[in-house]
Amino acid sequence: MAKRGEAMSAAMQEAVAAKFRALGEPARLALLQLLMEGERSVGELVDASGFSQANVSKHLTTLAQAGFLVRRKSGTTVLYAIGDSVVNELCDLMCRRVEAQAHASVRAITGRTRRSGTG
């Protein structure tokens, strides 16, 4: 990615956007969360997530194409794992940010309610 103050090329913008699009689906985030616990087969992910086999396979393919996952074959089973540790860091960073914003919103609402005399 371009350094701060440097413009990204159109190709770089598209590549970065593609990575974010791959993470922009709640089901994919759920699958990533499960895979952060360790390598799993499609069947294990279906059981753990409650999603259909077709849905899990589709999302795993998208995440693998984006470079976030790796797959390996063990006999007749295909196993998936996190292939890029940056996905863990990115998810942790965004979860902390969303949580902080939620707490700030609650504080703001609570503060306004008390001042208005309705709480």
ROTISE-592671 format. One record per atom (N, C-alpha, C): residue number from 1; atom name; x, z, y negated. Coordinates in steps of 0.2 Angstrom, whole numbers, plus 5000, padded with zeros to 4 digits. Layout:
BEGIN
@i=NUM, at=CA, px=X, pz=Z, py=Y
...
END
This chain:
BEGIN
@i=1, at=N, px=5004, pz=5000, py=5006
@i=1, at=CA, px=5000, pz=5000, py=5000
@i=1, at=C, px=5004, pz=5000, py=4994
@i=2, at=N, px=5002, pz=4997, py=4989
@i=2, at=CA, px=5006, pz=4997, py=4982
@i=2, at=C, px=5007, pz=5004, py=4980
@i=3, at=N, px=5012, pz=5005, py=4976
@i=3, at=CA, px=5014, pz=5011, py=4973
@i=3, at=C, px=5009, pz=5012, py=4967
@i=4, at=N, px=5008, pz=5018, py=4965
@i=4, at=CA, px=5004, pz=5019, py=4959
@i=4, at=C, px=5006, pz=5015, py=4953
@i=5, at=N, px=5002, pz=5012, py=4950
@i=5, at=CA, px=5003, pz=5008, py=4944
@i=5, at=C, px=5005, pz=5001, py=4946
@i=6, at=N, px=5006, pz=4999, py=4952
@i=6, at=CA, px=5007, pz=4992, py=4954
@i=6, at=C, px=5001, pz=4990, py=4957
@i=7, at=N, px=4999, pz=4983, py=4955
@i=7, at=CA, px=4993, pz=4980, py=4958
@i=7, at=C, px=4994, pz=4978, py=4965
@i=8, at=N, px=4989, pz=4979, py=4969
@i=8, at=CA, px=4989, pz=4976, py=4976
@i=8, at=C, px=4987, pz=4969, py=4976
@i=9, at=N, px=4990, pz=4965, py=4980
@i=9, at=CA, px=4988, pz=4958, py=4981
@i=9, at=C, px=4982, pz=4958, py=4984
@i=10, at=N, px=4978, pz=4952, py=4984
@i=10, at=CA, px=4972, pz=4951, py=4987
@i=10, at=C, px=4972, pz=4952, py=4994
@i=11, at=N, px=4977, pz=4950, py=4998
@i=11, at=CA, px=4978, pz=4951, py=5005
@i=11, at=C, px=4979, pz=4958, py=5007
@i=12, at=N, px=4982, pz=4962, py=5003
@i=12, at=CA, px=4983, pz=4969, py=5004
@i=12, at=C, px=4976, pz=4973, py=5003
@i=13, at=N, px=4973, pz=4971, py=4997
@i=13, at=CA, px=4966, pz=4974, py=4996
@i=13, at=C, px=4961, pz=4973, py=5002
@i=14, at=N, px=4961, pz=4967, py=5005
@i=14, at=CA, px=4957, pz=4965, py=5010
@i=14, at=C, px=4959, pz=4969, py=5017
@i=15, at=N, px=4966, pz=4970, py=5018
@i=15, at=CA, px=4968, pz=4974, py=5023
@i=15, at=C, px=4966, pz=4981, py=5023
@i=16, at=N, px=4967, pz=4984, py=5017
@i=16, at=CA, px=4965, pz=4991, py=5016
@i=16, at=C, px=4957, pz=4992, py=5017
@i=17, at=N, px=4954, pz=4987, py=5014
@i=17, at=CA, px=4946, pz=4988, py=5014
@i=17, at=C, px=4944, pz=4987, py=5022
@i=18, at=N, px=4947, pz=4983, py=5026
@i=18, at=CA, px=4946, pz=4982, py=5033
@i=18, at=C, px=4947, pz=4989, py=5036
@i=19, at=N, px=4952, pz=4993, py=5035
@i=19, at=CA, px=4953, pz=4999, py=5038
@i=19, at=C, px=4947, pz=5004, py=5036
@i=20, at=N, px=4946, pz=5004, py=5030
@i=20, at=CA, px=4940, pz=5009, py=5027
@i=20, at=C, px=4934, pz=5007, py=5030
@i=21, at=N, px=4932, pz=5000, py=5031
@i=21, at=CA, px=4926, pz=4998, py=5034
@i=21, at=C, px=4926, pz=5000, py=5041
@i=22, at=N, px=4931, pz=5000, py=5045
@i=22, at=CA, px=4931, pz=5003, py=5052
@i=22, at=C, px=4930, pz=5010, py=5052
@i=23, at=N, px=4931, pz=5014, py=5047
@i=23, at=CA, px=4929, pz=5021, py=5047
@i=23, at=C, px=4923, pz=5022, py=5044
@i=24, at=N, px=4919, pz=5017, py=5041
@i=24, at=CA, px=4913, pz=5018, py=5038
@i=24, at=C, px=4907, pz=5019, py=5042
@i=25, at=N, px=4907, pz=5020, py=5048
@i=25, at=CA, px=4902, pz=5021, py=5052
@i=25, at=C, px=4902, pz=5028, py=5056
@i=26, at=N, px=4896, pz=5032, py=5055
@i=26, at=CA, px=4896, pz=5038, py=5057
@i=26, at=C, px=4898, pz=5039, py=5065
@i=27, at=N, px=4895, pz=5034, py=5069
@i=27, at=CA, px=4896, pz=5034, py=5076
@i=27, at=C, px=4904, pz=5033, py=5077
@i=28, at=N, px=4907, pz=5029, py=5073
@i=28, at=CA, px=4915, pz=5029, py=5075
@i=28, at=C, px=4918, pz=5035, py=5073
@i=29, at=N, px=4916, pz=5038, py=5068
@i=29, at=CA, px=4919, pz=5045, py=5066
@i=29, at=C, px=4918, pz=5050, py=5072
@i=30, at=N, px=4912, pz=5050, py=5074
@i=30, at=CA, px=4911, pz=5054, py=5080
@i=30, at=C, px=4915, pz=5053, py=5086
@i=31, at=N, px=4916, pz=5047, py=5087
@i=31, at=CA, px=4921, pz=5045, py=5093
@i=31, at=C, px=4928, pz=5047, py=5091
@i=32, at=N, px=4930, pz=5045, py=5085
@i=32, at=CA, px=4937, pz=5048, py=5083
@i=32, at=C, px=4938, pz=5055, py=5084
@i=33, at=N, px=4933, pz=5059, py=5082
@i=33, at=CA, px=4933, pz=5066, py=5083
@i=33, at=C, px=4934, pz=5068, py=5090
@i=34, at=N, px=4930, pz=5065, py=5094
@i=34, at=CA, px=4931, pz=5066, py=5102
@i=34, at=C, px=4938, pz=5064, py=5104
@i=35, at=N, px=4940, pz=5059, py=5102
@i=35, at=CA, px=4947, pz=5057, py=5104
@i=35, at=C, px=4953, pz=5061, py=5101
@i=36, at=N, px=4951, pz=5064, py=5096
@i=36, at=CA, px=4956, pz=5069, py=5093
@i=36, at=C, px=4958, pz=5075, py=5098
@i=37, at=N, px=4953, pz=5076, py=5102
@i=37, at=CA, px=4954, pz=5081, py=5107
@i=37, at=C, px=4959, pz=5078, py=5113
@i=38, at=N, px=4959, pz=5072, py=5113
@i=38, at=CA, px=4963, pz=5069, py=5119
@i=38, at=C, px=4960, pz=5063, py=5121
@i=39, at=N, px=4964, pz=5059, py=5126
@i=39, at=CA, px=4963, pz=5053, py=5129
@i=39, at=C, px=4956, pz=5054, py=5133
@i=40, at=N, px=4952, pz=5048, py=5132
@i=40, at=CA, px=4946, pz=5048, py=5136
@i=40, at=C, px=4944, pz=5041, py=5138
@i=41, at=N, px=4940, pz=5041, py=5144
@i=41, at=CA, px=4937, pz=5035, py=5146
@i=41, at=C, px=4931, pz=5033, py=5142
@i=42, at=N, px=4929, pz=5027, py=5143
@i=42, at=CA, px=4922, pz=5025, py=5139
@i=42, at=C, px=4917, pz=5029, py=5142
@i=43, at=N, px=4916, pz=5030, py=5149
@i=43, at=CA, px=4911, pz=5035, py=5152
@i=43, at=C, px=4911, pz=5042, py=5149
@i=44, at=N, px=4917, pz=5045, py=5148
@i=44, at=CA, px=4918, pz=5051, py=5146
@i=44, at=C, px=4915, pz=5051, py=5138
@i=45, at=N, px=4917, pz=5046, py=5135
@i=45, at=CA, px=4914, pz=5046, py=5128
@i=45, at=C, px=4907, pz=5045, py=5127
@i=46, at=N, px=4904, pz=5041, py=5132
@i=46, at=CA, px=4897, pz=5040, py=5132
@i=46, at=C, px=4893, pz=5047, py=5134
@i=47, at=N, px=4896, pz=5051, py=5139
@i=47, at=CA, px=4893, pz=5057, py=5140
@i=47, at=C, px=4894, pz=5062, py=5135
@i=48, at=N, px=4899, pz=5062, py=5131
@i=48, at=CA, px=4901, pz=5067, py=5126
@i=48, at=C, px=4897, pz=5065, py=5120
@i=49, at=N, px=4896, pz=5059, py=5118
@i=49, at=CA, px=4893, pz=5057, py=5112
@i=49, at=C, px=4885, pz=5056, py=5112
@i=50, at=N, px=4883, pz=5054, py=5118
@i=50, at=CA, px=4876, pz=5053, py=5119
@i=50, at=C, px=4874, pz=5046, py=5117
@i=51, at=N, px=4879, pz=5042, py=5115
@i=51, at=CA, px=4878, pz=5035, py=5113
@i=51, at=C, px=4878, pz=5031, py=5119
@i=52, at=N, px=4875, pz=5025, py=5119
@i=52, at=CA, px=4875, pz=5020, py=5124
@i=52, at=C, px=4882, pz=5017, py=5126
@i=53, at=N, px=4883, pz=5015, py=5132
@i=53, at=CA, px=4889, pz=5012, py=5134
@i=53, at=C, px=4891, pz=5006, py=5130
@i=54, at=N, px=4886, pz=5002, py=5128
@i=54, at=CA, px=4887, pz=4996, py=5124
@i=54, at=C, px=4889, pz=4998, py=5117
@i=55, at=N, px=4886, pz=5003, py=5114
@i=55, at=CA, px=4887, pz=5005, py=5108
@i=55, at=C, px=4894, pz=5008, py=5107
@i=56, at=N, px=4896, pz=5012, py=5112
@i=56, at=CA, px=4903, pz=5015, py=5112
@i=56, at=C, px=4908, pz=5010, py=5113
@i=57, at=N, px=4907, pz=5005, py=5117
@i=57, at=CA, px=4912, pz=5000, py=5118
@i=57, at=C, px=4913, pz=4996, py=5112
@i=58, at=N, px=4907, pz=4994, py=5109
@i=58, at=CA, px=4908, pz=4990, py=5102
@i=58, at=C, px=4912, pz=4994, py=5097
@i=59, at=N, px=4910, pz=5000, py=5096
@i=59, at=CA, px=4914, pz=5004, py=5091
@i=59, at=C, px=4921, pz=5005, py=5093
@i=60, at=N, px=4923, pz=5006, py=5099
@i=60, at=CA, px=4930, pz=5007, py=5102
@i=60, at=C, px=4934, pz=5001, py=5100
@i=61, at=N, px=4930, pz=4995, py=5101
@i=61, at=CA, px=4934, pz=4989, py=5100
@i=61, at=C, px=4935, pz=4988, py=5093
@i=62, at=N, px=4931, pz=4990, py=5088
@i=62, at=CA, px=4932, pz=4989, py=5081
@i=62, at=C, px=4938, pz=4994, py=5079
@i=63, at=N, px=4938, pz=5000, py=5082
@i=63, at=CA, px=4943, pz=5005, py=5080
@i=63, at=C, px=4950, pz=5003, py=5083
@i=64, at=N, px=4950, pz=5000, py=5089
@i=64, at=CA, px=4956, pz=4997, py=5091
@i=64, at=C, px=4959, pz=4991, py=5087
@i=65, at=N, px=4954, pz=4987, py=5085
@i=65, at=CA, px=4956, pz=4981, py=5081
@i=65, at=C, px=4959, pz=4983, py=5075
@i=66, at=N, px=4956, pz=4989, py=5072
@i=66, at=CA, px=4959, pz=4991, py=5066
@i=66, at=C, px=4966, pz=4995, py=5066
@i=67, at=N, px=4968, pz=4996, py=5073
@i=67, at=CA, px=4974, pz=4999, py=5074
@i=67, at=C, px=4974, pz=5007, py=5074
@i=68, at=N, px=4968, pz=5009, py=5075
@i=68, at=CA, px=4967, pz=5017, py=5075
@i=68, at=C, px=4967, pz=5019, py=5082
@i=69, at=N, px=4966, pz=5015, py=5087
@i=69, at=CA, px=4966, pz=5017, py=5094
@i=69, at=C, px=4970, pz=5013, py=5098
@i=70, at=N, px=4973, pz=5016, py=5104
@i=70, at=CA, px=4976, pz=5012, py=5109
@i=70, at=C, px=4972, pz=5013, py=5115
@i=71, at=N, px=4973, pz=5008, py=5119
@i=71, at=CA, px=4969, pz=5008, py=5126
@i=71, at=C, px=4974, pz=5007, py=5131
@i=72, at=N, px=4973, pz=5010, py=5137
@i=72, at=CA, px=4977, pz=5009, py=5143
@i=72, at=C, px=4973, pz=5009, py=5149
@i=73, at=N, px=4975, pz=5005, py=5154
@i=73, at=CA, px=4971, pz=5005, py=5160
@i=73, at=C, px=4974, pz=5009, py=5165
@i=74, at=N, px=4970, pz=5013, py=5169
@i=74, at=CA, px=4972, pz=5017, py=5174
@i=74, at=C, px=4968, pz=5016, py=5180
@i=75, at=N, px=4970, pz=5011, py=5185
@i=75, at=CA, px=4966, pz=5009, py=5190
@i=75, at=C, px=4960, pz=5004, py=5187
@i=76, at=N, px=4954, pz=5006, py=5188
@i=76, at=CA, px=4949, pz=5002, py=5185
@i=76, at=C, px=4946, pz=5005, py=5179
@i=77, at=N, px=4949, pz=5011, py=5177
@i=77, at=CA, px=4946, pz=5014, py=5171
@i=77, at=C, px=4951, pz=5012, py=5165
@i=78, at=N, px=4947, pz=5011, py=5159
@i=78, at=CA, px=4951, pz=5010, py=5153
@i=78, at=C, px=4950, pz=5017, py=5149
@i=79, at=N, px=4956, pz=5019, py=5147
@i=79, at=CA, px=4957, pz=5025, py=5143
@i=79, at=C, px=4958, pz=5024, py=5136
@i=80, at=N, px=4955, pz=5027, py=5131
@i=80, at=CA, px=4957, pz=5026, py=5124
@i=80, at=C, px=4960, pz=5033, py=5121
@i=81, at=N, px=4964, pz=5032, py=5116
@i=81, at=CA, px=4967, pz=5037, py=5113
@i=81, at=C, px=4969, pz=5036, py=5106
@i=82, at=N, px=4970, pz=5041, py=5101
@i=82, at=CA, px=4972, pz=5039, py=5095
@i=82, at=C, px=4978, pz=5036, py=5095
@i=83, at=N, px=4979, pz=5030, py=5091
@i=83, at=CA, px=4985, pz=5026, py=5091
@i=83, at=C, px=4989, pz=5027, py=5085
@i=84, at=N, px=4986, pz=5030, py=5080
@i=84, at=CA, px=4989, pz=5030, py=5073
@i=84, at=C, px=4987, pz=5037, py=5070
@i=85, at=N, px=4992, pz=5041, py=5070
@i=85, at=CA, px=4991, pz=5048, py=5068
@i=85, at=C, px=4988, pz=5049, py=5061
@i=86, at=N, px=4989, pz=5043, py=5057
@i=86, at=CA, px=4987, pz=5044, py=5050
@i=86, at=C, px=4979, pz=5044, py=5050
@i=87, at=N, px=4976, pz=5042, py=5055
@i=87, at=CA, px=4968, pz=5043, py=5056
@i=87, at=C, px=4967, pz=5051, py=5056
@i=88, at=N, px=4971, pz=5055, py=5059
@i=88, at=CA, px=4969, pz=5062, py=5059
@i=88, at=C, px=4970, pz=5065, py=5052
@i=89, at=N, px=4976, pz=5063, py=5049
@i=89, at=CA, px=4977, pz=5065, py=5042
@i=89, at=C, px=4971, pz=5063, py=5037
@i=90, at=N, px=4969, pz=5057, py=5038
@i=90, at=CA, px=4964, pz=5054, py=5033
@i=90, at=C, px=4958, pz=5057, py=5034
@i=91, at=N, px=4956, pz=5059, py=5040
@i=91, at=CA, px=4950, pz=5062, py=5042
@i=91, at=C, px=4950, pz=5069, py=5039
@i=92, at=N, px=4955, pz=5073, py=5040
@i=92, at=CA, px=4956, pz=5080, py=5038
@i=92, at=C, px=4956, pz=5080, py=5030
@i=93, at=N, px=4959, pz=5075, py=5027
@i=93, at=CA, px=4959, pz=5075, py=5020
@i=93, at=C, px=4952, pz=5074, py=5017
@i=94, at=N, px=4948, pz=5069, py=5020
@i=94, at=CA, px=4942, pz=5067, py=5018
@i=94, at=C, px=4937, pz=5073, py=5019
@i=95, at=N, px=4937, pz=5076, py=5025
@i=95, at=CA, px=4933, pz=5082, py=5027
@i=95, at=C, px=4934, pz=5087, py=5022
@i=96, at=N, px=4940, pz=5089, py=5020
@i=96, at=CA, px=4941, pz=5094, py=5016
@i=96, at=C, px=4938, pz=5093, py=5009
@i=97, at=N, px=4939, pz=5086, py=5007
@i=97, at=CA, px=4936, pz=5084, py=5000
@i=97, at=C, px=4929, pz=5085, py=5000
@i=98, at=N, px=4926, pz=5082, py=5005
@i=98, at=CA, px=4918, pz=5082, py=5006
@i=98, at=C, px=4916, pz=5090, py=5006
@i=99, at=N, px=4919, pz=5094, py=5009
@i=99, at=CA, px=4918, pz=5101, py=5010
@i=99, at=C, px=4918, pz=5104, py=5003
@i=100, at=N, px=4924, pz=5103, py=4999
@i=100, at=CA, px=4925, pz=5106, py=4993
@i=100, at=C, px=4919, pz=5104, py=4988
@i=101, at=N, px=4918, pz=5097, py=4988
@i=101, at=CA, px=4912, pz=5095, py=4984
@i=101, at=C, px=4906, pz=5098, py=4985
@i=102, at=N, px=4904, pz=5099, py=4992
@i=102, at=CA, px=4898, pz=5102, py=4994
@i=102, at=C, px=4898, pz=5109, py=4991
@i=103, at=N, px=4903, pz=5113, py=4992
@i=103, at=CA, px=4904, pz=5120, py=4989
@i=103, at=C, px=4903, pz=5120, py=4981
@i=104, at=N, px=4906, pz=5115, py=4978
@i=104, at=CA, px=4905, pz=5115, py=4971
@i=104, at=C, px=4898, pz=5113, py=4969
@i=105, at=N, px=4895, pz=5109, py=4972
@i=105, at=CA, px=4888, pz=5107, py=4971
@i=105, at=C, px=4883, pz=5114, py=4972
@i=106, at=N, px=4884, pz=5117, py=4977
@i=106, at=CA, px=4881, pz=5123, py=4979
@i=106, at=C, px=4882, pz=5128, py=4973
@i=107, at=N, px=4888, pz=5129, py=4971
@i=107, at=CA, px=4889, pz=5134, py=4965
@i=107, at=C, px=4886, pz=5132, py=4959
@i=108, at=N, px=4886, pz=5125, py=4958
@i=108, at=CA, px=4883, pz=5123, py=4952
@i=108, at=C, px=4875, pz=5124, py=4952
@i=109, at=N, px=4872, pz=5122, py=4958
@i=109, at=CA, px=4865, pz=5123, py=4958
@i=109, at=C, px=4863, pz=5131, py=4958
@i=110, at=N, px=4867, pz=5135, py=4961
@i=110, at=CA, px=4866, pz=5142, py=4961
@i=110, at=C, px=4867, pz=5145, py=4954
@i=111, at=N, px=4872, pz=5143, py=4951
@i=111, at=CA, px=4873, pz=5145, py=4944
@i=111, at=C, px=4867, pz=5143, py=4939
@i=112, at=N, px=4865, pz=5137, py=4940
@i=112, at=CA, px=4859, pz=5135, py=4935
@i=112, at=C, px=4853, pz=5138, py=4937
@i=113, at=N, px=4852, pz=5140, py=4943
@i=113, at=CA, px=4846, pz=5143, py=4946
@i=113, at=C, px=4845, pz=5150, py=4943
@i=114, at=N, px=4851, pz=5154, py=4943
@i=114, at=CA, px=4851, pz=5161, py=4940
@i=114, at=C, px=4850, pz=5161, py=4933
@i=115, at=N, px=4853, pz=5156, py=4929
@i=115, at=CA, px=4853, pz=5156, py=4922
@i=115, at=C, px=4845, pz=5154, py=4920
@i=116, at=N, px=4842, pz=5150, py=4924
@i=116, at=CA, px=4835, pz=5148, py=4922
@i=116, at=C, px=4830, pz=5154, py=4924
@i=117, at=N, px=4833, pz=5159, py=4928
@i=117, at=CA, px=4828, pz=5164, py=4929
@i=117, at=C, px=4823, pz=5163, py=4935
@i=118, at=N, px=4825, pz=5157, py=4939
@i=118, at=CA, px=4820, pz=5156, py=4944
@i=118, at=C, px=4823, pz=5158, py=4951
@i=119, at=N, px=4829, pz=5161, py=4951
@i=119, at=CA, px=4832, pz=5163, py=4957
@i=119, at=C, px=4834, pz=5170, py=4957
END
